[in-house]
Amino acid sequence: MRDMASHNHNHPKGSVSDKVKEVIEATIPESVAEVQGAGGHYTIAVTSPAFAGKNTLERHRLVLSAITPLMSGDEAPVHAVDSLVTKTP
């Protein structure tokens, strides 16, 4: 059984919230992300100087683009972002 589970690449190892945070912070320069949630539904707050001069839609697109791989496919670990807050430091 263990071997079968290891072939499922859609589910990140460790906490999904931690993986979402890691991906956002690795993708958006100088960002700090706070991620809460479970069961596929998450609340995300991201602070980054990269958001300066961008409108809300542009900021949200940056974040959602970063986590798209975690939202893709039938067995994606992230089903919905219930709240997304973006701000500059």
C-alpha positions as CSV (number, residue, x, y, z in Angstrom):
1,M,0.0,0.0,0.0
2,R,2.8,2.4,0.8
3,D,4.2,2.2,-2.7
4,M,0.9,3.1,-4.3
5,A,0.6,6.2,-2.1
6,S,4.1,7.3,-3.1
7,H,3.0,7.5,-6.7
8,N,0.4,10.2,-6.1
9,H,2.4,13.4,-7.0
10,N,-0.6,15.8,-6.7
11,H,-0.4,15.8,-2.9
12,P,2.5,17.7,-1.4
13,K,4.4,16.1,1.5
14,G,3.7,17.8,4.8
15,S,1.0,20.4,5.5
16,V,-0.8,21.8,2.5
17,S,-0.8,25.2,4.2
18,D,2.9,25.0,4.6
19,K,3.4,24.1,0.9
20,V,1.1,27.0,-0.2
21,K,3.2,29.4,1.9
22,E,6.5,27.9,0.6
23,V,5.4,28.2,-3.0
24,I,4.1,31.8,-2.7
25,E,7.3,33.0,-0.8
26,A,9.5,31.3,-3.4
27,T,7.6,32.8,-6.4
28,I,6.8,36.4,-5.2
29,P,9.9,38.5,-4.4
30,E,10.4,39.4,-0.7
31,S,7.0,38.1,0.2
32,V,5.7,36.9,3.5
33,A,2.6,34.6,3.3
34,E,0.2,33.6,6.0
35,V,-1.9,30.6,5.1
36,Q,-4.7,29.0,7.1
37,G,-7.2,26.4,6.3
38,A,-7.8,22.7,5.6
39,G,-10.0,20.4,3.6
40,G,-9.0,22.1,0.4
41,H,-10.2,25.6,1.5
42,Y,-7.7,28.3,2.4
43,T,-7.4,31.8,3.6
44,I,-4.2,33.6,2.4
45,A,-2.6,36.9,3.3
46,V,0.5,38.0,1.4
47,T,2.7,41.0,2.0
48,S,5.3,42.0,-0.6
49,P,7.0,45.1,-2.0
50,A,6.3,43.4,-5.4
51,F,2.7,44.5,-5.1
52,A,3.6,48.2,-5.1
53,G,1.9,50.0,-8.0
54,K,-0.3,47.0,-8.8
55,N,-4.1,47.0,-8.4
56,T,-6.0,44.3,-6.5
57,L,-6.6,42.1,-9.6
58,E,-2.9,42.2,-10.6
59,R,-1.9,41.3,-7.0
60,H,-4.3,38.4,-6.8
61,R,-3.2,37.1,-10.2
62,L,0.4,37.0,-8.9
63,V,-0.6,34.9,-5.9
64,L,-3.0,32.6,-7.8
65,S,-0.5,32.0,-10.5
66,A,2.1,31.0,-7.9
67,I,-0.3,28.3,-6.5
68,T,-1.8,27.1,-9.8
69,P,0.1,23.8,-9.6
70,L,-1.5,23.1,-6.3
71,M,-5.0,23.8,-7.7
72,S,-4.7,21.8,-10.9
73,G,-6.1,18.3,-11.5
74,D,-8.9,16.2,-10.0
75,E,-7.0,15.5,-6.8
76,A,-5.5,18.9,-6.3
77,P,-4.9,19.7,-2.6
78,V,-6.2,23.2,-2.9
79,H,-9.8,23.5,-4.1
80,A,-10.6,27.1,-3.1
81,V,-9.1,30.3,-1.8
82,D,-11.9,31.6,0.4
83,S,-10.1,34.8,1.2
84,L,-7.0,36.5,-0.4
85,V,-5.5,39.7,1.1
86,T,-2.5,41.3,-0.5
87,K,-0.6,44.3,0.8
88,T,2.6,46.1,0.6
89,P,4.9,46.4,3.7
